[in-house]
């Protein structure tokens, strides 16, 4: 195979500089750290899971009737698939502070009881060993634990172990105190200090025990529960809401949600009953005076009959009496309407709608007026409910205010008309009454007196009966009112924890425990600048790697001669065998060995490669071309008194005089000689080229040990004198940037016939595939390696 053909076959496209396959053996090597990381992360996850307070989700279902006049703020229907404005507003109201405040008024949540747990205190609810009654009209210490300990059934000690306490004052303000002395008190007695006032009762009858209590002011509870409540649609396009809380104590959350829904329905029913209550109140105020007048007239009628000995009226008198009674009854009702219209007008002018009564409740059958008044009152209720969660400047409140103003204006216009009609009816009734009274004056005096008293008594009784009837109707209407909304499903706590989630925590910990050491390996690999893995070198290098040479841990550099059965020697034999595939058989070889910087082992490789060729019987000469740092002479026990610099500088005319024979057969050396002032010019001279040509005719193998290409320039000038070049890289010494430099020689400068050697490979990692690479040999396989292994005790 020709050298050009080899170059073409080996050429490959540029790949990524990171080899994931090469990382796997390195991860396997750190398995103890992986296990340690895994155990540590799982331990942290266990501690955090046990340390965290278990949180459960408690849910209920609540039905909201859309477009309800008493609750929905706007009657306009929403777009299909959209949540109604009424539902949105009711959701806001359910989460509002006023609703939370009204709910908490019915619950005793201001004292929280806890018992000790393994990691954290656990809240207990209802079945508590002690009960603390708190006087909130006195200062109290809130938001920090207070420990109650008792060793007898009669007394207890109270300890304030927190570093500081917030002191709640009766006026709602708060202060801070740090030192609160412990004290001992008797069960069942009120205790009072400048910092607290409460009474503790032993409800369990235990002779000894310990509990912790935390006091919460109402403002804290209102904020906490109003913000914690979760309100969601049960299904899309439905009006059923899912109300839920995330709390540690499920029974407590259940009580709050159930009380919240009941309180909401009570407030709704109060709103719906408001109109009936106003009507009943107005009628009661009128009935009280009428009832007293009726009693007076009944007594006066009885006395008049007894005094005048007249009990029955004549036919003429009865006719006049009935006609006058009917007219006066009608006149009384119309005057009652007149007073209602005048009072309504005053309320509208003042924009005070809190005392307005619906006209139908007083027997005023004007459908248009009744409808407007009902809309006015409903809109006022809506405004009050909306202001519970919003301000006067919000768009919704401004819209409601506009509706109220429009209704007010419309009602006042109607009142002008009905007031005129009412006045005409009253005038007509008074004229008819005046005509009948002229007939009344023609009756006997006794009958006139009796009729006068009976008229007053009957008129008052009719008014009383009329008002009583209307009150009864309003009471029936109130009793028949029911909330539009209703509870679909009472709160029930689930058994599944929302947080902490042990499965999720342990899974995340296991993932982190495995990821962290692996990530460490990846980061370390990314940050490494040295070539560590032969696979990485082979993958990134655009030239073939002919052999991998193990690290020489002995003090001898001529390992081929001194340790012929070692793995290092076998590496050089493998290199020699691979070179056979690069050139035709039995062809004379001339090549040079170089590297990027000093210390990569090029001279070591040159000496030992020359050694393995000499052992095959090939006449070999090794030329030390590095005239700046001569090294070869020391390992062969020679003097560097004459050499290449002597010949090239003209001090010696015959090249054969600078050739030094070694004690090894078939191996000669041309040392670099004394250090010259101009080594670059000497190597670039015509004499050096002639020397190489003459050596080719004498020796089977000519090897040039040249200076590093990264430090000097003359090495590149020698490429044209050799058949090929071996470039040496050293494990954990050569930088990865050197690969790009060598690739640049091939791709940018067009240098051909370049091959690589990977030197200094750590042999200890070969025994268990540390690099995932098979070399055909390994540390400990050869006799010399076994002896070295025993000598160093491993």
C-alpha positions in Angstrom: 0.0 0.0 0.0 1.3 3.4 -0.9 1.6 6.3 1.5 -0.8 8.4 -0.6 -3.4 5.7 -0.7 -3.2 5.3 3.1 -3.7 9.0 3.6 -6.8 9.0 1.4 -8.4 6.0 3.1 -7.9 7.4 6.5 -9.3 10.9 5.8 -12.5 11.6 7.8 -14.8 14.6 8.4 -14.3 16.7 11.5 -16.2 15.5 14.6 -17.1 16.9 17.9 -14.3 17.2 20.4 -16.3 15.4 23.1 -16.6 11.6 23.1 -19.5 10.4 25.2 -18.4 6.8 24.9 -15.0 7.7 26.4 -16.8 9.2 29.4 -18.5 5.9 30.4 -15.4 4.1 31.7 -14.5 7.2 33.7 -17.9 7.2 35.3 -17.6 3.5 36.1 -14.3 4.2 37.8 -15.9 6.6 40.3 -18.8 4.2 41.3 -18.0 4.6 45.0 -18.6 8.3 44.7 -21.7 7.7 42.8 -23.1 5.5 45.5 -22.0 8.0 48.2 -23.7 10.8 46.3 -26.9 8.7 45.9 -27.0 7.8 49.6 -26.4 11.4 50.6 -29.1 12.8 48.3 -31.6 10.2 49.5 -30.8 11.0 53.1 -31.3 14.7 52.5 -34.6 14.0 50.7 -35.7 11.8 53.6 -34.9 14.5 56.2 -36.6 17.2 54.1 -39.7 15.0 53.6 -40.0 14.3 57.3 -39.2 17.9 58.3 -41.9 19.4 56.0 -45.4 19.7 57.2 -47.8 17.3 55.4 -50.3 19.3 53.3 -53.6 17.8 52.2 -56.2 19.1 49.7 -59.7 19.4 51.1 -62.4 20.1 48.6 -66.2 20.8 48.3 -68.6 21.7 45.5 -70.8 24.7 45.5 -73.6 25.7 43.0 -73.9 29.3 41.8 -77.0 30.2 39.9 -76.0 32.5 37.2 -78.0 35.7 36.5 -79.5 35.6 39.9 -80.8 39.1 40.8 -79.6 38.9 44.3 -76.1 37.8 43.4 -75.2 38.4 39.8 -74.0 41.8 39.1 -74.9 41.9 35.4 -77.7 40.3 33.5 -76.0 40.3 30.1 -75.3 36.8 28.9 -71.7 35.8 28.3 -70.2 34.5 25.1 -70.5 30.7 24.5 -67.7 28.9 26.2 -66.9 31.8 28.5 -67.3 32.0 32.2 -70.1 34.4 33.2 -69.3 37.7 34.8 -71.6 36.7 37.7 -69.5 33.5 38.3 -66.3 35.5 38.2 -67.7 38.1 40.7 -69.0 35.4 43.0 -65.6 33.7 43.0 -64.1 37.0 44.1 -66.7 37.4 46.8 -66.1 33.9 48.1 -62.4 34.7 48.5 -63.1 38.2 50.0 -62.1 39.2 53.5 -65.7 40.0 54.6 -66.9 36.5 53.8 -63.8 35.1 55.6 -64.4 37.3 58.6 -68.1 36.2 58.9 -67.0 32.6 58.6 -64.3 32.8 61.2 -66.7 34.5 63.6 -68.4 31.1 63.9 -65.2 29.1 64.3 -62.7 29.0 67.2 -59.5 29.1 65.2 -57.7 31.8 67.1 -56.0 29.2 69.4 -54.0 26.5 67.6 -52.9 23.4 69.6 -49.9 21.3 68.8 -48.2 18.2 70.1 -44.6 17.1 69.7 -43.7 15.0 66.7 -40.5 13.1 65.6 -39.3 16.0 63.4 -42.0 18.7 63.6 -44.9 19.6 65.9 -48.3 18.2 64.8 -51.4 20.3 65.0 -54.4 18.7 66.8 -57.9 19.9 66.5 -61.0 19.6 68.7 -59.8 16.6 70.8 -57.2 18.6 72.6 -55.9 17.7 76.1 -56.3 21.3 77.2 -58.5 24.2 76.2 -57.3 27.8 76.4 -59.8 30.7 76.6 -58.3 34.0 75.5 -59.5 37.4 76.4 -58.9 39.5 73.2 -59.8 42.7 75.1 -56.4 42.3 76.8 -52.9 42.1 75.3 -51.9 38.7 73.9 -48.7 37.1 72.6 -49.3 35.8 69.1 -47.7 34.0 66.2 -45.2 32.0 68.3 -45.5 28.8 70.3 -46.3 28.9 74.0 -45.6 25.6 75.9 -48.0 24.4 78.5 -46.6 21.7 80.8 -48.3 20.0 83.7 -47.2 17.3 86.1 -50.3 17.4 88.3 -54.0 17.6 87.5 -54.4 20.9 89.3 -51.6 23.2 88.0 -49.5 23.9 85.0 -46.5 25.9 83.9 -46.4 28.2 80.9 -43.1 28.6 79.1 -42.2 31.2 76.4 -39.3 29.6 74.6 -39.4 31.6 71.3 -36.8 34.3 70.9 -39.5 36.9 70.6 -43.2 37.4 70.5 -45.6 39.8 68.7 -47.8 41.4 71.3 -51.4 42.1 70.0 -53.0 45.1 71.7 -56.8 45.5 72.2 -56.9 48.5 69.8 -55.6 46.3 67.0 -52.0 47.6 67.0 -49.0 45.3 67.6 -45.8 45.5 69.5 -42.7 43.3 69.9 -41.4 41.8 73.1 -38.4 39.4 73.6 -38.3 38.3 77.2 -41.4 36.8 78.7 -40.9 35.0 82.1 -42.2 31.5 82.7 -44.9 31.1 85.4 -47.0 28.5 87.1 -50.8 28.7 87.4 -53.8 26.7 88.4 -56.1 25.1 85.9 -59.4 26.8 85.4 -58.4 30.2 86.7 -58.0 33.4 84.7 -54.4 34.6 84.7 -53.5 38.1 83.7 -50.2 39.9 83.2 -49.3 43.1 81.2 -48.6 40.8 78.2 -51.5 38.3 78.3 -54.8 37.2 79.8 -56.2 33.7 79.4 -57.6 30.7 81.2 -56.4 27.1 80.7 -58.6 24.1 81.5 -57.5 20.4 81.6 -60.1 18.7 79.5 -58.4 15.3 79.3 -57.9 14.8 83.1 -54.3 13.6 82.4 -52.0 14.0 85.4 -49.1 15.0 83.2 -48.6 16.2 79.7 -47.3 18.9 77.4 -48.9 20.9 74.7 -48.0 23.9 72.6 -50.4 26.6 71.6 -50.1 29.4 69.1 -52.5 32.4 69.3 -53.6 34.0 66.1 -55.3 37.4 65.8 -58.4 37.7 63.7 -56.7 39.8 61.1 -54.0 37.1 60.5 -56.7 34.4 60.1 -58.8 36.5 57.7 -55.8 37.2 55.5 -54.6 33.6 55.7 -57.9 31.9 54.8 -59.1 34.4 52.2 -55.8 34.1 50.3 -55.5 30.3 50.8 -59.0 29.5 49.4 -58.9 28.0 45.9 -62.0 28.6 43.8 -62.2 26.8 40.4 -64.8 25.8 37.9 -65.7 22.1 38.4 -66.3 21.7 34.6 -66.0 24.1 31.7 -69.2 26.0 31.0 -70.7 24.9 34.3 -71.7 27.1 37.3 -70.5 24.6 39.9 -67.4 25.7 41.8 -64.8 23.6 43.4 -63.8 25.2 46.7 -60.6 23.8 48.2 -57.9 24.4 50.8 -54.4 23.1 51.1 -53.9 22.6 54.9 -52.1 20.2 57.3 -55.2 19.6 59.4 -57.9 18.1 57.2 -60.7 18.3 59.8 -60.0 22.0 60.3 -60.1 22.7 56.6 -63.4 20.7 56.3 -65.0 22.8 59.1 -63.9 26.1 57.4 -65.2 25.2 54.0 -68.5 23.9 55.3 -69.0 27.0 57.5 -67.9 29.2 54.6 -70.6 27.8 52.3 -73.3 28.0 55.0 -72.3 31.6 55.8 -72.4 32.5 52.1 -76.0 31.1 51.9 -77.0 33.0 55.0 -75.8 36.3 53.6 -77.5 35.6 50.3 -80.8 34.8 52.1 -80.4 38.0 54.2 -80.0 40.0 51.0 -83.1 38.3 49.5 -85.1 39.0 52.7 -84.1 42.6 52.9 -87.1 43.9 50.9 -89.6 41.9 53.0 -87.9 43.1 56.2 -88.2 46.7 55.2 -91.9 46.2 54.3 -92.6 44.5 57.6 -90.7 47.2 59.5 -92.7 50.0 57.8 -96.0 48.3 58.4 -95.2 47.6 62.0 -94.4 51.3 62.5 -97.9 52.2 61.1 -99.8 49.4 62.9 -98.6 50.4 66.3 -100.4 53.8 66.2 -103.5 52.4 64.5 -103.8 49.7 67.2 -103.8 52.3 69.9 -106.4 54.4 68.1 -108.6 51.4 67.5 -108.7 50.6 71.2 -109.6 54.2 72.1 -112.5 54.3 69.6 -113.8 50.9 70.8 -113.9 52.2 74.4 -115.5 55.5 73.3 -118.2 53.6 71.3 -119.1 51.4 74.3 -119.4 54.3 76.6 -121.6 56.4 74.2 -124.0 53.5 73.8 -124.3 52.9 77.5 -124.8 56.6 78.2 -127.3 57.3 75.5 -129.1 54.0 75.6 -128.8 53.6 71.8 -127.3 50.5 70.3 -128.7 50.2 66.7 -129.0 52.7 63.9 -132.1 53.2 61.8 -132.2 52.2 58.2 -131.5 55.7 56.9 -128.6 56.1 59.4 -127.2 52.7 58.4 -127.2 53.7 54.8 -125.4 57.0 55.5 -123.0 55.2 57.8 -122.0 52.5 55.2 -121.5 55.0 52.5 -119.3 57.3 54.6 -117.3 54.4 56.0 -116.5 53.1 52.5 -115.4 56.5 51.2 -113.3 57.2 54.3 -111.7 53.8 54.0 -110.7 54.5 50.5 -109.6 58.0 51.4 -107.4 56.6 54.2 -105.7 54.2 51.8 -105.0 56.9 49.2 -103.6 59.2 51.9 -101.3 56.3 53.0 -100.1 56.0 49.3 -99.6 59.8 49.3 -97.4 59.6 52.4 -95.5 56.7 50.7 -94.9 58.6 47.5 -93.7 61.7 49.5 -91.3 59.6 51.6 -90.0 57.7 48.5 -89.4 61.1 46.8 -87.3 62.2 49.8 -85.2 59.0 49.8 -84.5 59.3 46.1 -83.4 62.9 46.5 -81.0 61.9 49.3 -80.0 58.7 47.3 -80.7 56.8 50.5 -82.1 53.4 49.5 -81.8 51.6 52.8 -85.4 52.3 54.0 -87.3 52.1 50.7 -90.2 49.7 50.6 -91.5 48.0 47.5 -95.0 49.5 46.6 -96.6 46.1 46.1 -96.1 45.5 49.8 -98.5 48.3 50.6 -101.1 47.3 48.1 -99.9 49.8 45.4 -100.6 47.9 42.2 -98.4 49.8 39.7 -96.4 47.1 37.7 -94.0 49.6 36.2 -93.3 51.4 39.4 -93.0 48.1 41.3 -90.5 46.7 38.7 -88.3 49.8 38.9 -88.3 49.8 42.7 -87.3 46.1 42.8 -84.5 46.7 40.2 -83.3 49.7 42.3 -83.2 47.7 45.5 -81.5 44.7 43.8 -78.9 47.0 42.2 -78.2 48.6 45.5 -77.6 45.1 47.0 -75.3 44.3 44.2 -73.4 47.5 44.7 -72.9 46.7 48.4 -71.6 43.2 47.6 -69.4 44.5 44.9 -67.8 47.1 47.3 -66.8 44.2 49.6 -64.1 43.3 47.2 -63.6 46.4 45.0 -63.3 50.2 45.3 -65.5 53.0 44.1 -63.2 53.7 41.1 -63.3 50.1 39.7 -65.2 49.8 36.3 -67.8 47.4 37.7 -68.7 49.7 40.6 -68.9 52.7 38.3 -71.2 50.8 36.0 -73.5 49.9 38.9 -73.6 53.5 40.1 -74.6 54.5 36.6 -77.5 52.0 36.7 -78.6 53.3 40.1 -78.6 56.9 38.8 -80.6 55.9 35.8 -83.2 54.0 37.9 -83.4 57.0 40.4 -84.2 59.4 37.6 -86.8 57.1 36.0 -88.6 56.5 39.4 -88.7 60.2 40.1 -90.3 60.9 36.8 -93.0 58.3 37.4 -93.6 59.6 40.9 -94.6 63.0 39.5 -97.4 61.3 37.5 -98.7 59.0 40.2 -98.7 61.8 42.7 -100.9 63.9 40.4 -103.3 60.9 40.0 -103.3 60.3 43.7 -104.2 63.9 44.5 -107.1 63.8 42.0 -108.5 60.7 43.7 -108.2 62.2 47.1 -110.0 65.4 46.0 -112.8 63.3 44.5 -113.2 61.2 47.6 -113.3 64.3 49.8 -116.1 65.9 47.6 -118.2 62.7 47.8 -117.6 62.6 51.6 -118.8 66.3 51.9 -122.0 65.5 50.0 -122.9 62.6 52.3 -122.1 64.6 55.4 -125.0 67.0 54.5 -127.4 64.1 54.7 -125.7 63.1 57.9 -126.7 66.5 59.6 -130.4 65.7 59.0 -130.3 62.7 61.4 -131.2 62.9 65.1 -128.4 64.1 67.3 -127.9 60.8 69.1 -127.6 58.9 65.9 -125.2 61.4 64.6 -122.9 60.9 67.6 -123.2 57.2 67.3 -122.4 57.2 63.6 -119.5 59.6 64.2 -117.9 57.2 66.7 -118.6 54.0 64.8 -117.2 55.6 61.6 -113.9 56.4 63.4 -113.9 52.9 65.0 -114.7 51.1 61.7 -112.2 53.2 59.7 -109.4 52.5 62.1 -110.3 48.8 62.2 -110.3 48.6 58.4 -106.9 50.3 58.2 -105.6 48.0 60.9 -106.9 44.9 59.1 -105.4 46.2 55.8 -102.0 46.7 57.3 -102.1 43.4 59.1 -103.0 41.6 55.9 -100.0 43.2 54.1 -97.7 42.4 57.0 -98.8 38.7 56.8 -98.2 38.7 53.1 -94.7 40.1 53.5 -94.0 37.6 56.3 -95.1 34.7 54.1 -93.0 36.0 51.3 -90.0 36.2 53.6 -90.6 32.7 55.0 -90.8 31.3 51.4 -87.5 32.8 50.3 -84.7 30.3 49.8 -81.2 30.9 48.5 -80.6 30.5 44.8 -77.3 28.8 45.4 -76.8 25.6 47.3 -74.2 23.2 48.6 -73.6 20.3 46.2 -70.9 18.4 48.1 -69.7 19.1 51.7 -66.0 19.3 52.3 -64.1 16.1 52.5 -60.3 15.8 53.0 -58.4 13.3 50.7 -55.9 10.8 52.0 -53.3 11.7 49.4 -50.7 14.3 50.4 -50.3 17.2 48.1 -46.9 18.0 49.7 -44.4 16.9 50.5 -44.6 14.2 47.8 -42.3 11.4 49.0 -42.2 9.6 45.6 -41.3 12.8 43.8 -38.7 13.8 46.4 -37.0 10.5 46.4 -37.1 10.3 42.6 -35.6 13.7 42.4 -33.0 12.8 45.0 -32.0 9.6 43.2 -31.7 11.5 39.9 -29.6 14.2 41.6 -27.5 11.6 43.4 -26.7 10.0 40.1 -26.4 13.2 38.1 -24.0 15.1 40.3 -21.0 12.8 40.0 -21.7 12.2 36.4 -22.0 15.9 35.8 -18.8 16.4 37.7 -17.1 14.0 35.3 -18.5 15.8 32.3 -17.5 19.2 33.5 -14.0 18.0 34.3 -13.7 16.6 30.8 -14.9 19.8 29.3 -12.4 21.8 31.3 -9.5 19.4 30.6 -7.0 20.8 28.1 -4.7 17.7 28.1 -5.1 14.6 26.0 -6.1 11.8 28.3 -7.9 9.2 26.2 -6.4 7.5 23.1 -9.9 7.2 21.7 -10.2 11.0 21.8 -6.8 11.4 20.1 -7.8 8.9 17.3 -11.2 10.6 16.8 -10.0 14.2 16.6 -6.7 13.7 14.8 -6.8 13.8 11.0 -3.9 11.4 10.8 -3.6 7.7 11.8 -2.3 6.7 15.3 0.1 3.9 14.6 0.8 2.8 18.2 0.2 3.5 21.8 3.3 3.3 24.0 2.9 2.6 27.7 4.3 4.9 30.4 7.9 4.1 31.4 8.0 4.1 35.2 11.6 2.9 35.3 14.8 5.0 35.2 16.0 3.3 32.0 15.2 4.9 28.7 16.5 2.0 26.5 13.7 -0.3 27.5 13.9 -2.4 24.3 17.4 -3.5 25.2 17.0 -3.6 28.9 13.4 -4.9 29.3 12.8 -6.8 26.1 9.8 -8.6 27.5 7.9 -5.6 28.8 4.7 -4.1 27.5 6.6 -1.0 26.4 8.9 -3.0 24.2 5.9 -4.8 22.7 4.5 -1.4 21.9 7.5 -0.5 19.8 7.4 -3.8 18.1 3.8 -3.1 17.3 4.8 0.3 15.9 7.5 -1.4 13.8 4.9 -3.8 12.4 2.4 -1.1 11.6 5.1 0.9 9.7 5.5 -2.2 7.4 2.0 -1.5 6.0 3.1 2.1 5.1 6.0 1.2 2.8 6.8 -1.6 0.3 8.5 -4.6 1.7 12.3 -4.4 2.1 12.3 -0.8 1.1 14.9 1.5 2.7 13.2 3.7 5.4 14.0 7.3 6.2 11.7 9.0 8.7 11.8 11.5 11.4 10.3 11.7 14.8 9.1 15.0 16.3 6.5 16.5 18.6 4.9 19.8 19.4 6.8 20.7 22.5 9.7 19.3 24.5 8.9 16.6 27.0 6.4 14.6 25.0 8.9 11.7 24.6 10.1 12.0 21.0 13.7 11.2 21.8 12.6 8.2 24.0 10.5 6.9 21.1 13.3 7.5 18.5 15.9 5.6 20.6 13.6 2.6 21.2 12.2 2.5 17.7 15.8 2.5 16.4 16.5 -0.3 18.9 13.7 -2.6 17.6 14.8 -2.1 14.0 18.4 -3.0 14.9 17.2 -6.2 16.7 15.6 -7.4 13.4 19.1 -7.2 11.7 18.4 -4.0 9.9 21.3 -1.6 9.9 20.0 1.4 11.6 21.3 4.9 12.3 19.8 7.4 14.7 20.6 11.0 14.0 20.2 13.6 16.8 19.0 16.6 14.9 18.0 18.6 18.0 21.3 20.6 18.3 19.7 22.9 21.0 19.1 20.2 23.6 21.2 17.1 22.9 20.1 14.0 24.9 20.8 10.8 23.1 24.5 10.5 24.2 23.7 10.1 27.9 21.5 7.0 27.5 24.1 5.2 25.3 27.0 6.2 27.5 28.8 8.3 24.8 30.4 11.7 24.7 28.8 14.5 22.7 32.2 15.8 21.6 31.6 15.4 17.8 28.5 15.0 15.8 26.1 16.5 13.3 27.0 20.1 14.2 30.7 19.3 13.6 30.0 17.9 10.1 27.5 20.6 9.0 29.7 23.4 10.2 32.7 22.1 8.2 34.8 21.0 11.2 34.7 17.4 9.8 34.7 16.7 6.1 34.0 12.9 6.3 30.5 12.1 7.7 31.8 8.6 8.6 34.0 10.2 11.3 30.9 11.6 13.2 29.1 8.2 13.2 29.5 6.5 16.6 29.0 2.9 17.1 27.0 1.6 20.1 27.5 -1.6 22.0 24.4 -2.9 20.3 24.6 -4.7 16.9 23.3 -2.9 13.8 22.7 0.4 15.7 24.8 3.5 15.0 24.4 7.0 16.2 25.1 10.5 14.9 24.9 12.7 17.9 24.0 16.3 17.7 27.5 17.4 18.7 28.5 20.6 20.4 25.7 23.2 20.4 26.1 25.6 17.5 25.0 29.2 17.4 23.0 28.7 14.1 21.3 25.3 14.2 18.5 26.3 11.8 20.9 27.3 9.1 22.9 24.1 9.5 19.9 21.8 9.1 18.7 23.7 6.1 22.1 23.5 4.4 22.9 21.4 1.3 25.4 19.4 3.3 22.6 18.0 5.4 20.6 16.9 2.4 23.7 15.2 0.9 24.3 13.5 4.3 20.8 12.0 4.3 21.2 10.7 0.7 24.5 9.1 1.5 23.1 7.5 4.7 20.2 6.1 2.7 22.7 4.2 0.6 24.5 2.7 3.7 21.7 2.1 6.2 18.4 0.2 6.0 16.8 2.5 8.4 17.6 6.2 9.0 15.8 7.9 11.9 15.9 11.6 12.6 15.3 12.8 16.1 14.3 16.4 15.3 13.4 19.4 17.5 9.7 20.1 18.5 7.9 21.7 15.6 6.1 24.1 18.0 9.4 25.6 19.2 11.6 25.8 16.1 11.0 26.2 12.5 13.7 24.1 10.9 11.9 20.8 11.6 9.3 21.6 8.9 12.1 22.1 6.4 13.2 18.4 6.9 9.8 17.0 5.8 10.9 16.8 2.2 14.0 14.7 3.1 12.1 11.8 4.7 9.6 9.2 3.6 7.2 10.0 6.5 7.0 11.7 9.9 6.0 10.3 13.3 4.4 12.9 15.5 4.5 12.1 19.2 1.7 12.9 21.7 2.0 12.2 25.4 -0.9 11.3 27.7 -1.9 14.0 30.2 1.0 16.2 28.9 0.2 17.1 25.4 -2.5 19.8 25.0 -5.6 19.2 22.9 -4.7 22.3 20.9 -1.7 20.4 19.6 -4.2 18.2 17.7 -5.4 21.2 15.8 -1.8 22.2 15.0 -1.0 18.8 13.5 -4.3 18.8 11.6 -3.3 22.2 10.3 -0.1 20.8 8.8 -2.1 18.3 6.9 -5.0 20.4 5.8 -3.6 23.9 5.5 0.0 23.3 4.6 -0.6 20.2 2.6 2.0 18.1 4.4 1.5 14.4 3.7 2.8 11.2 5.2 2.3 12.3 8.8 1.5 9.6 11.5 1.1 9.8 15.3 2.3 7.9 18.3 0.5 8.1 21.7 3.2 7.9 24.4 3.1 7.6 28.2 -0.2 5.7 28.4 -1.2 4.7 31.9 -0.9 1.0 32.0 -2.8 0.5 35.2 -6.1 1.4 33.4 -5.7 -1.1 30.7 -6.3 -4.1 32.9 -10.1 -3.3 33.3 -10.6 -1.4 30.0 -10.2 2.0 31.5 -10.1 3.6 28.0 -12.4 1.1 26.3 -9.6 0.3 23.9 -8.0 -3.0 23.0 -4.3 -2.9 22.3 -3.4 -6.5 22.1 -1.3 -6.3 25.2 -1.6 -5.1 28.7 0.3 -4.3 31.8 1.3 -7.5 33.6 1.0 -9.7 30.6 4.7 -9.9 30.0 7.4 -11.3 32.2 9.1 -7.9 32.8 5.8 -6.4 33.9 5.2 -9.2 36.3 8.6 -8.7 37.9 8.0 -5.0 38.2 4.6 -5.6 39.7 6.1 -7.8 42.4 8.9 -5.4 43.0 6.6 -2.5 43.8 4.2 -4.7 45.8 1.0 -4.4 43.8 
